């Protein structure tokens, strides 16, 4: 495996002193700038509804993080489509603003690990209510900030009738267009050419309008460690292509979460020019196996500092872990181990 886990893992744990993060901290978006790491982490308390918010922590070395506040920096709206939760931040930057894609629901999902797989709490609004409300579907939205404290929520960027998560922006335009990875759960079957949810890419002239057709780029492999796939971290530009970390799930999407990587063509990222046959990280330790999803490493943040790639991940839906490697070695490995 290419990614080496920090001996200090988990580097962030639930904080018993704050009731909004005393049960879960995981799936962080991370940004590095001017010698400082910013971590926007998913947090939840032990309330029955399982309301999910974002906390902020910072670090000078990328390993030892200090919480910025004892209050969340972004949470569900009092009124609006994201009243239930905000979760799984991915961060890029355009101009002076950080652009953060995140998942939201109209209602809190409940303590989902106590339910059957992929089941969340719902409310009865009658047979005429939109699917989004009826099924408490997870959608994806976009927010911007200059300091990770003061926010402007720009709204939904996915189809309200689709459970479309793992929505991740490329950090720059490609051939004059914005690019986005996404994973619509319902896009399976003969029409879509995949048996399980997969990673798709689409383009747009505007960050809020994504109407152009999508192209599937990372599908699952039947019977393997990655039967279901999803994007994980924001693409990283290298001189050999776009490096993209993704996750794969075995057993039809009900097993361990592991991590793979692909390289996409710089000028045409619909072209996969390299893909790891084997996973580069998997659950191994108690903090990755004993949690609210048993056996899960789920990267959502990555940065390059010098020649080192830092990958930040949720561990068992409970803690935050860190793994690192030499970025050039990983790029070469992905390109030469197809």
C-alpha positions as CSV (number, residue, x, y, z in Angstrom):
1,X,0.0,0.0,0.0
2,X,1.3,3.4,-1.0
3,X,-0.2,5.6,1.7
4,X,1.5,5.5,5.1
5,X,-0.7,6.3,8.1
6,X,0.4,8.7,10.8
7,X,1.5,7.1,14.1
8,X,-0.5,9.8,15.8
9,X,-3.8,8.6,14.3
10,X,-6.5,9.4,14.9
11,X,-5.4,13.0,14.7
12,X,-8.8,14.4,15.6
13,X,-11.4,12.7,17.9
14,X,-14.9,13.6,19.2
15,X,-14.8,16.3,21.8
16,X,-16.8,15.3,24.8
17,X,-16.9,19.0,26.0
18,X,-19.1,20.1,23.1
19,X,-22.5,18.5,22.6
20,X,-22.5,19.1,18.9
21,X,-19.3,17.1,18.3
22,X,-19.2,14.7,21.2
23,X,-20.0,11.6,19.1
24,X,-18.4,12.0,15.7
25,X,-15.7,14.0,13.9
26,X,-14.8,12.7,10.4
27,X,-14.6,13.3,6.7
28,X,-12.7,16.6,6.7
29,X,-12.0,19.0,3.8
30,X,-8.5,20.4,4.1
31,X,-6.7,23.4,2.6
32,X,-3.1,24.5,2.9
33,X,-1.9,28.0,2.4
34,X,0.9,30.2,3.8
35,X,2.2,27.6,6.1
36,X,-1.1,26.8,7.7
37,X,-3.5,23.8,7.3
38,X,-7.2,24.5,7.6
39,X,-9.5,21.5,8.4
40,X,-13.3,21.8,7.9
41,X,-14.5,18.6,9.7
42,X,-17.8,16.9,9.9
43,X,-19.2,16.8,13.4
44,X,-22.2,15.4,15.2
45,X,-23.4,14.9,18.8
46,X,-25.3,12.1,20.4
47,X,-28.7,13.6,19.7
48,X,-31.3,11.2,18.3
49,X,-31.8,13.2,15.0
50,X,-28.0,13.2,14.4
51,X,-27.7,16.8,13.2
52,X,-24.4,17.2,11.4
53,X,-22.4,20.4,11.2
54,X,-18.9,21.7,10.4
55,X,-16.2,22.5,12.8
56,X,-12.8,24.2,12.1
57,X,-9.4,23.1,13.2
58,X,-6.0,24.5,12.2
59,X,-2.4,23.2,12.2
60,X,1.1,24.3,11.4
61,X,2.5,20.9,10.7
62,X,-0.6,19.1,9.2
63,X,-0.7,16.6,12.1
64,X,-1.4,18.4,15.3
65,X,-4.6,20.3,14.9
66,X,-6.2,22.7,17.3
67,X,-9.9,23.5,17.2
68,X,-10.5,27.1,16.3
69,X,-13.7,27.4,18.3
70,X,-16.0,25.6,20.6
71,X,-18.9,26.4,18.2
72,X,-19.5,25.0,14.7
73,X,-18.5,27.3,11.8
74,X,-21.3,26.2,9.5
75,X,-24.5,24.3,10.1
76,X,-28.0,23.6,8.8
77,X,-30.2,26.5,8.0
78,X,-33.2,27.2,10.2
79,X,-35.4,27.3,7.1
80,X,-34.5,26.0,3.7
81,X,-33.5,22.7,2.0
82,X,-30.5,22.0,4.2
83,X,-32.3,22.1,7.6
84,X,-31.1,18.5,8.4
85,X,-27.4,18.4,8.0
86,X,-24.3,19.7,6.2
87,X,-21.5,17.2,5.8
88,X,-18.4,16.0,3.8
89,X,-16.7,19.2,2.8
90,X,-14.4,19.4,-0.2
91,X,-12.4,22.6,-0.7
92,X,-11.0,24.4,-3.7
93,X,-10.2,28.1,-4.3
94,X,-11.1,30.5,-7.0
95,X,-10.0,34.2,-6.8
96,X,-10.1,35.2,-3.1
97,X,-12.8,32.7,-2.1
98,X,-12.8,29.1,-0.9
99,X,-15.5,27.1,-2.7
100,X,-16.8,24.3,-0.6
101,X,-19.0,21.5,-1.9
102,X,-21.0,19.7,0.7
103,X,-23.8,17.2,1.2
104,X,-27.1,18.2,2.8
105,X,-30.5,16.8,3.7
106,X,-33.9,18.4,4.5
107,X,-34.0,16.6,7.8
108,X,-31.5,15.0,10.1
109,X,-30.7,11.4,9.0
110,X,-31.0,9.9,12.5
111,X,-28.4,7.6,14.0
112,X,-28.1,5.7,10.7
113,X,-25.8,2.9,12.0
114,X,-28.8,1.6,14.0
115,X,-30.9,1.2,10.8
116,X,-30.6,-1.1,7.8
117,X,-28.0,-0.2,5.1
118,X,-28.7,3.2,3.4
119,X,-31.8,3.9,5.5
120,X,-32.4,7.3,7.1
121,X,-35.2,9.0,9.0
122,X,-38.1,10.4,6.9
123,X,-41.2,12.4,7.5
124,X,-44.6,12.0,5.9
125,X,-45.5,15.0,3.7
126,X,-48.1,13.1,1.6
127,X,-47.9,11.5,-1.8
128,X,-47.6,14.7,-3.8
129,X,-44.4,15.9,-2.0
130,X,-41.2,16.0,-4.0
131,X,-38.9,13.0,-3.7
132,X,-36.3,15.1,-2.0
133,X,-38.7,15.7,0.9
134,X,-40.4,12.3,0.9
135,X,-37.2,10.3,1.0
136,X,-34.9,12.8,2.8
137,X,-32.5,12.5,-0.1
138,X,-28.9,13.6,0.2
139,X,-28.2,16.4,-2.3
140,X,-25.0,18.5,-2.8
141,X,-24.6,22.2,-2.5
142,X,-22.0,25.0,-2.8
143,X,-20.9,27.6,-0.3
144,X,-18.1,30.2,-0.4
145,X,-16.0,31.9,2.3
146,X,-12.8,33.9,2.6
147,X,-12.0,32.8,6.2
148,X,-14.0,29.5,6.9
149,X,-16.1,31.5,9.4
150,X,-18.3,33.8,7.4
151,X,-20.2,32.0,4.7
152,X,-22.5,32.5,1.7
153,X,-24.5,29.5,0.8
154,X,-25.1,29.4,-2.9
155,X,-27.5,26.5,-3.0
156,X,-28.0,23.1,-4.6
157,X,-25.8,22.1,-7.6
158,X,-27.3,18.6,-8.2
159,X,-30.7,17.3,-9.3
160,X,-33.0,17.3,-6.3
161,X,-34.4,13.9,-7.2
162,X,-31.0,12.1,-7.2
163,X,-28.9,11.0,-4.2
164,X,-25.8,12.7,-5.7
165,X,-22.9,12.8,-3.3
166,X,-19.1,12.9,-3.5
167,X,-19.5,16.1,-5.6
168,X,-16.0,17.6,-6.0
169,X,-14.8,20.6,-8.1
170,X,-11.6,20.7,-10.0
171,X,-9.4,23.5,-8.7
172,X,-9.2,25.3,-12.1
173,X,-11.0,25.6,-15.4
174,X,-10.2,23.1,-18.1
175,X,-10.5,24.4,-21.7
176,X,-12.5,27.3,-20.4
177,X,-15.0,25.3,-18.4
178,X,-15.4,24.3,-14.7
179,X,-15.3,20.6,-14.1
180,X,-17.0,18.5,-11.4
181,X,-16.9,14.9,-10.2
182,X,-20.1,13.4,-8.8
183,X,-21.7,10.1,-7.9
184,X,-25.4,9.8,-8.6
185,X,-26.6,6.7,-6.8
186,X,-29.6,6.1,-9.1
187,X,-27.5,6.1,-12.3
188,X,-27.1,2.3,-12.5
189,X,-28.4,-0.3,-15.0
190,X,-28.2,-0.9,-18.7
191,X,-28.9,2.8,-19.5
192,X,-25.8,3.9,-17.6
193,X,-23.5,1.0,-18.3
194,X,-22.7,0.3,-14.6
195,X,-24.2,-2.1,-12.1
196,X,-23.3,0.0,-9.0
197,X,-22.9,3.7,-8.4
198,X,-19.8,5.1,-10.1
199,X,-17.8,8.3,-10.5
200,X,-18.9,10.7,-13.3
201,X,-17.5,13.9,-14.6
202,X,-19.3,16.9,-16.1
203,X,-18.5,20.4,-17.2
204,X,-20.2,23.8,-17.0
205,X,-19.8,27.5,-17.8
206,X,-21.1,28.4,-14.3
207,X,-20.5,26.8,-11.0
208,X,-24.2,26.7,-10.1
209,X,-25.5,25.3,-13.4
210,X,-24.5,21.8,-14.4
211,X,-26.7,20.8,-17.3
212,X,-24.1,19.3,-19.7
213,X,-24.0,15.5,-20.1
214,X,-21.8,13.5,-17.7
215,X,-19.2,10.9,-18.6
216,X,-18.6,7.9,-16.4
217,X,-14.8,7.6,-15.6
218,X,-14.4,5.3,-12.6
219,X,-16.7,2.3,-12.5
220,X,-16.7,-0.6,-10.1
221,X,-15.2,-4.0,-10.7
222,X,-17.5,-6.9,-10.0
223,X,-16.3,-9.2,-7.2
224,X,-13.4,-6.9,-6.3
225,X,-12.6,-4.5,-3.6
226,X,-14.3,-1.7,-5.5
227,X,-17.7,-2.9,-6.6
228,X,-19.1,0.5,-5.8
229,X,-17.0,3.6,-6.3
230,X,-17.1,7.3,-5.4
231,X,-14.9,10.4,-5.6
232,X,-12.9,11.2,-2.5
233,X,-10.6,14.2,-2.6
234,X,-10.3,17.3,-4.9
235,X,-8.2,16.5,-8.0
236,X,-4.5,17.5,-7.8
237,X,-2.7,18.9,-10.9
238,X,0.6,17.3,-11.6
239,X,2.8,17.6,-14.7
240,X,1.7,14.1,-15.7
241,X,-2.0,14.5,-15.3
242,X,-4.8,15.0,-12.7
243,X,-4.2,12.8,-9.6
244,X,-7.6,11.7,-8.2
245,X,-8.1,9.7,-5.0
246,X,-11.3,7.7,-4.9
247,X,-12.9,5.2,-2.6
248,X,-14.2,1.7,-3.4
249,X,-16.6,-0.5,-1.5
250,X,-16.7,-4.3,-1.7
251,X,-19.7,-6.6,-1.4
252,X,-22.0,-4.5,-3.5
253,X,-21.5,-1.4,-1.4
254,X,-22.0,-3.0,2.0
255,X,-18.5,-4.0,2.9
256,X,-15.1,-2.3,3.7
257,X,-14.3,1.1,2.3
258,X,-10.8,1.2,0.7
259,X,-8.9,3.7,-1.3
260,X,-7.6,3.7,-4.9
261,X,-6.2,6.4,-7.3
262,X,-6.5,7.3,-10.9
263,X,-4.7,9.7,-13.2
264,X,-6.8,11.8,-15.7
265,X,-5.5,13.5,-18.8
266,X,-4.7,17.2,-18.1
267,X,-6.5,18.5,-21.2
268,X,-9.3,16.0,-21.3
269,X,-10.1,14.6,-17.8
270,X,-12.7,12.2,-19.3
271,X,-9.7,10.1,-20.3
272,X,-8.3,7.8,-17.6
273,X,-4.6,7.4,-18.2
274,X,-3.8,5.3,-15.1
275,X,-5.6,3.4,-12.4
276,X,-4.4,1.3,-9.5
277,X,-5.4,-2.3,-9.7
278,X,-5.0,-2.7,-6.0
279,X,-6.1,-0.4,-3.2
280,X,-3.5,1.9,-1.7
281,X,-5.2,2.1,1.8
282,X,-7.6,0.0,3.7
283,X,-9.0,-0.3,7.2
284,X,-6.5,-1.9,9.5
285,X,-6.7,-0.4,13.0
286,X,-9.3,-0.3,15.7
287,X,-10.1,3.4,15.0
288,X,-10.9,2.4,11.4
289,X,-12.9,-0.7,12.2
290,X,-14.7,-0.1,15.5
291,X,-17.0,2.9,14.9
292,X,-20.3,3.8,13.3
293,X,-19.3,2.3,10.0
294,X,-17.2,-0.8,10.8
295,X,-14.3,-0.9,8.4
296,X,-14.1,2.5,6.6
297,X,-11.3,4.8,5.4
298,X,-13.0,7.7,3.5
299,X,-10.7,10.4,2.2
300,X,-12.2,13.9,1.7
301,X,-9.1,16.2,1.9
302,X,-5.7,16.2,0.3
303,X,-2.9,18.8,-0.1
304,X,0.6,18.7,-1.5
305,X,3.3,20.4,0.6
306,X,6.8,20.1,-1.0
307,X,7.0,16.6,-2.3
308,X,4.6,15.1,0.3
309,X,0.9,14.3,-0.3
310,X,-1.2,14.6,2.8
311,X,-4.5,12.6,2.6
312,X,-7.1,13.2,5.4
313,X,-9.8,10.7,5.9
314,X,-12.8,9.7,8.0
315,X,-12.1,6.5,10.0
316,X,-15.1,4.3,10.8
317,X,-17.4,7.4,10.6
318,X,-16.0,8.4,14.0
319,X,-12.5,9.9,13.8
320,X,-10.1,11.7,11.5
321,X,-7.0,10.0,10.2
322,X,-4.0,11.1,8.2
323,X,-1.9,9.2,5.6
324,X,1.0,10.5,3.6
325,X,3.3,9.5,0.7
326,X,5.7,11.0,-1.8
327,X,3.5,12.4,-4.5
328,X,5.8,11.7,-7.4
329,X,6.1,8.1,-6.3
330,X,2.3,7.7,-6.1
331,X,1.8,9.3,-9.6
332,X,4.3,6.9,-11.1
333,X,2.7,4.0,-9.3
334,X,-0.8,4.9,-10.7
335,X,0.5,5.3,-14.2
336,X,2.5,2.1,-14.2
337,X,0.2,-0.3,-12.3
338,X,-2.8,-0.5,-14.5
